[in-house]
Amino acid sequence: MTGLSSQPLSLEEQKQLAVNITHVLSLYGSIVDSYIIEFFTDNLWGKLPYSWQEVLTDLPSPRLAAVLLEKGKPEEVCYSVVWPLSLLAFKATAHTLAFSRTPRGRGGMSANGRPEEFRENRCQSSKLNPLFRKHVKPKKQHEIQQLGKVVKKLSEITRCDQVVDIGSGQGHLSRFLAFGLGLSVTAIEGDGRLVDMATKFDRELVWALEKDPHPVNPLGPLAEGRLLLTGLHACGDLSVALLRHFTRCPHVVAMTSVACCYMKLTTQEDAWVAGLPGHSLSYKAREVACHAVEDYALRLRSESPALRTHCYRATLETLIRAADPAKRRLGVQTSNKAHQLAFEEYARLGLQRVGLDPAAPLDRACVDAMLAQQQNVVAFFSLALLLAPLVETLILLDRMIYLQEQGFQCRLIPLFNPSFSPRNLVLVAAKAGLDPALSTLAGED
């Protein structure tokens, strides 16, 4: 999914973009605020304009990907029926106002959405030294390799002699920055279990390098100097804390932040966006913004059996509420591969999970009628996903405006393969000296 160019916008242009996005969300927010499990109980399909229903009803999944989620040329899309102007405008606006999530100059993608670095081995990045691939999942391998290069370059540009990895987890990024790129790194993690794992992995790496961990290990205590903060998928409020430390600590001169889990945000900065009518985002809107639009488009293209999951869950929600109206929006995890089950088995497991009689007879005709609407469920979810990048853009715009109003330089860079790593936008900021090198940071392979 493409959108606004990664070329920098002026502060006034960013503010106007925020105004435009809040206006669009005020018009169509009901779509992104909806819970897909309530597709039948709340008649979500019936709440769409009738003209939209006409062209989207039973539209095959590959066509949904082509005409809705993917931004193609008109001649490539080839609409088989005349679409209402309101739906065309909805699609065009959603694509136009969102920040681009397509990395520049960072290698291609294979047909299955994986980066080219996994062409020879789907679990081992060809760009990462085997020492740094141990215990690291492919997605994280891709991320630490790409973000590591940006952090290294930014540290050189801003003359930072110390990197602080906030929310370092098991230390995969810290380990690569320190041992792979030669940076002095302090890793900060609040979960003791993750700290223990990180310490274990550090020792394994030091042993593999045949070095004494005490005098050589660059993962050491924080030293006073010029600091660069980094956070790879800092969850919820942690990404906000990263911004606060950057703005308030005189020793911190640069920052890279890749946020995630927007639905867990509870804090607000006093940014310009907060003054806009309709700027507030619901929990559901922020949760949808964490979904992978590109990955879902790939599922649509391949007509993945997993697409039936939402229809299964929406049908189950109807059965649950029919049995007990007090039970609403309950977490129901029947199986990691629920779409591979027959619906009867799925329903039995689901009813049992929420404390209802799993042997209760099903109204087969009613259930079949709901399951027959699978493509409409998929289409509605696709409409919500189309708005997801707008929600993320507004959240990140809020942070960029906040930084720039205080006189700091910042840039948003699409860094990771979005199909592989959905939260792929990195916010890069510095207190001085960043502008001349931004193009290098944005386009370096």
N, C-alpha and C positions, 0 to 999 in steps of 0.2 A: 504494500500500500504506500503510495507516494503522497506528498503533501507539500507544505511550504519548503522552499529551498533552504539548505543549511546556511546560505549566505546570511550574515547578521542583519537583524532589523534594528532600526533606531528605537530609542526608548519610547518615542511617541507612537511609532508603528506597532510596537508591542502592546501598548495600552489600547490602541484601536482594535488590535486583534482580540484582546481580552474582552472588549465591549462586544465585538461581533460574536464571539463564542458564547458568551452568557446569553445573548439574544437568541441564538439558535437553540441552546439548551432550554431556554424558557418556553420555546415553541414545541420542542420535541422531547423534553425531559421525561415525560411519562413513559416513553419507550425504554429509555436507559434505566429508569427507576423501577421498572417492572421485574418481578421474579418469574423466570420462565417456568418454574414448577407450578405457577398459578395460571398457566395458559388456558386451561379448561375451567377451573373454578372461578376465575375472574373474567373469562371471555376476552382475553387479550386480543385475539384476532378480530373480534367484532369492534374493538376500539380504534382500529386503523381506518383511515378513509376508505370508503367502498371502492374507489377507483384504484387504490393500492392493492386491495384484496384481489381485484379482478386480474391484475397482471402477475401477482405473486403466487396465487393459489396453485399448488402442486407443481411449481416451477422446479425442474430437475436441479439437483445440487451443483453440477458443473456450471449450469447457466447462472445460478445464483452467484457463484464465485466470479464469473466473468462480467456480469452486468451490474453487480452491486458492490462487492468487496474490493475487486481489483479495478484499478484506474487504467482503462485502455482507451485507445482512440475510437471515435464513434464507428468508423468502418470496421474495426476489429470486433466490436461488441455485437453489432448486427441485431438489433432488437427485432424479435419476430412479431411483436404487437406494438401498437402505439402506447407508450407509457405516458401517464399523466405528468404534466409539467411540474406539479408539486413534488412528485417522487424524484424526477430528474434533478430538480433544484436541491432537494434534500441530499441526494447522493453527491452532487457536484460540490455543494457547500461543505459537506463533511470531509471530502477529500482535500478541498482547497485550504481550509482553515487549520488543519492539523499539521504539526511539525512533521517533516519527512523523517521516516524511520529507516531509510535506505542508506547504508554506509557507502561512502565514496572511497574508491581505491583500496579496498580491503579484501579483494579476492571474491570469487563467485560462489554460487550455490549449486549443489547438485539437484537432481530432479526431486529428491525426497526432502529438500529443504535444509539439508546439512551443509555446512561450509565445506569448501573444496579440500581443506586440510584433513578431512576425514574420508577422503575418497578411497585410499588404500586400506585403511582400517577404521571402521565406524566408531571405535572406542578409543583410538589413540591419535591425538593431533600431531601431524607431521611437522608443525611449527614449534613444538614444545619439546625440550630436552626430556628424554625418558625419566630422568631423576625427578622431574616436577609433575609427571603424570601419575605417579604412584598414589593410590588412595583418592584420586581426583576424577570425578565423572566427566564425560566428554563436554558437557555444557560449561562446566567450570574451567576446564582446560582452555576452551575457546576464550572465555572471559578474562582469565588472568593474563593470558598471553597478549590480548589486545589492550586491556587497560594498563598492564604493566608498561608497555611501550609509551603510552600517553603520559603516565606518571613520571617515567624516566625523562622524557623530553621536557615536561613541565618543570621538573626539578632543576634541569639545566638552565632553562629560560629564566626562572625566578631565583636561581642561586640558592635553592633550599638544600641544607645539609642534613635534614632529618625528615623522614616520612613517618606519619602516624596513621596506622590502619585502624579505623574505628569500626567496631563490630567485626573483628577479624575472624570469628568462627574457629575453624580448625587450622587456620593460618596458611591456607594455600596461596593466597595473594601475597601475604607478607613474606612467605618463604621464597617465592619467585622473585619478588622485588629485591630481597636481601642477597640470596645466594645466586640467583640467576642474573640479576642486573647490577649487583654491587652497590645497592643503596643501603644507607643506615636506617633501619626500620624499628619502630616500636609498635607492637601489636596490642590492641586493647579489646578485651572481650569479657563480658559480664557473666557468662555461663561457665561455671567451673568445670563441667563435663567436657565442654569444647576446649577449654584451656588445657585440660589433661591430654586430650587427643592431640592438640597442636604441639604440646611439649614432646609427646611420644614421636610424632612425625618429624619434628626438628632433630631429635636425636638419631632417628633412622637416617635422615639425610646427611647429617654430619658424619655418621659412621660410614655412609656410602662414599663420602668425599674424602674419607680417611684424614679427618682433621680433628684437632682437640677442640671440643665445643666451648671451653671457657675463654681462652684468649682470642679465638678466631671468630666465633659466632657473631655475625653482625646484628642479630636480633637482640638488642640490649636495652638498658634503661633510657628513658627520655633525657636528652641533653638539651640545654638551653641554646637556642640558635634560631635560624630561619626554618620554620616548620611548614610542611605540606601535609594537609589532611586528605585522606582518601577513604571512601566507603563504598564497597562493592555490594549493592543491593542492601543498603542500610534500611532496615524494616521500619515502616511507620514513622513515629516521632524521632527515631534516631537520625533520619536524614535531615530533619529540622534542627536537631541539636548540632549537627555538623555545620549547618549554616550559621548558627549562633556563635559557635566557637570561632569560626572563620572571621566573622564581623567584629567580635569583641576582644579577641586575644591579639595583642600587638606582635607576638612572635609568629603567628600564623600568617603567611603571605600568599599561600595558594591552596587550592582545593580541587578535588575531583569527586563528584558525588553521583552514584547510580542508585536511584531510589527504588523502592518496591513496597508492596502491601499498603497502598494508598488508603484502603478501607480502615486501617488501624490508626490513621492520623487523628489526634485529639487536640493538637495545638495549632495556633495561628500566629503568623507574623503580622505586624501592622503594615501590610503592604497596600499598594494602591488598589489592587483588585478587590480587596475587602469592602471597598466603598461602592462597588457596582451592585445594582439591584439584580437579584437572582444569582449572585456569585456562589452562594452556598451549595455544596454538593452533597447529595444523600449518600448514606453508607453503600447502597446498592450501586449507585453511579461510580463511586470510587472503586468498588470491587470489580465492576465490569471493566474498568480501565486497566486492570491487571491481566486481562485475558490476551491471548496471542491472536491478533487478527489474521496475521499471515499464516499461522499454523492452521487456523480454522478454514482458511481459503484452500489450503492444500487438502484438507479433509474433504471439502466440498468437491474439489477437482477429482479426487480419487473415489468419491462416493463411499467413504469409509463406513463400515458397519457401526462404528462408534457414534455416528450421527443420530442413531435412534435413542441414545441415552436420555436426552432431554424429554423426548416424547414419553418414554417409559416412566420417567420420574413425575412428569405432569399428570399422567394417567394414574399413577400410584397416589399422588396427592389428592385426587378426586375420591379414590377409594377410602383413603384415611379419613378425610373430612366427612364422608358419608357415614362412616362407622362412629366417629367421635369428632364433632365440630370444634371441640376445644383444642384438638391437635392440629397445629398449623406450622408450616415451614420448619419441620423437624429435620435434623440431620439424619439422613438415611444412607448408610454405606453398606450396600448389600454385597458387593463384590468389586474387585478392581477391574474386572472385565464384565460388568453387568450387561453390556450390550450383546454378549455372547449367549446369554440365558434366554430361554423362552419366557414370554412375559408372565406366564403362570408361576414359574419358579421365582422370577424376580419379585412378583407381588407377594408370594408366600414369605420370602426372606424379609422383604420390606415391612410387611405387616407385623411379623414377629419381632423385628427390630424396634418397633415403636410401641410394643405391648398390646397389639391387637390380635384377634384370632386369625392365624394363618390359614386355617381350614375353612374360613367363611366362603361360601359359594360366590363366584363372580358372575355378574350380569354380562354374559359373553357378548351379546349384541352391543351393549353400551361400551364395553371395553374395545371391541373391534372398531366401533365408530371413531373412538378417540385415536387408536393406533393408526387408523387410516389417514389421519391428519398430520402424520409425521413431517411431511415436507413444509407444511404451514408453520409448524413449530420451529423448524430449522430456519425458515425465512424470517420469522419474527426475531429469533436470536441473532440472525445476521444483521438485521436492522439495528439492534442494540449494539452489536460489535462495531458497526459503522460509526457510531457516536463515541465509542470508547477512546480513540486517539484524541478526540476533542477534549474530553475530560482530562486526560493526561496532559495535554498541551496547556490547558488552563492552570492546572496545578503547578507545572514547571514555569509557566509565564509568571505566576505569582512570585516564585522564588527569584527569577531573573530580575524582575522589576524591583523587588526588595533590595537586591544587591546593588543594582545600578543607581537607585535613588540615594544610596549611601556613598556613591562615588567609586564603586569597585567595577572591574571589568569582568565580563562573563560571556560564555558562549555555550550553546547546547550542541553536542555532536552525536549523531547516530553512529554508534561504535560497533556493536555486535550484530551478527546475523539475526534479524528479528524473528525468523521462523524457529530458530534454534534457542534464542535467548530473548524472550518477549520484552523485558525491561532493558532496552538497549540504548537509551539516551543518557549520555553522561554530561552533567553540568560541570563545566570547567570554569574556575574563577581565580582571579589574582588581584592583588592590591596595586600592582604596577607592572609594566613591561610585558603584558600579555598580548596586546593587539597585533604587533608586527608578526608574531609567530602563530597566530590562530589558524591560518590557512595550512600551515605545516601539521599542526595537531589534528585538524579536521580531515586531511586527506592522505596522511602517511599510511602506507601499507605495512 
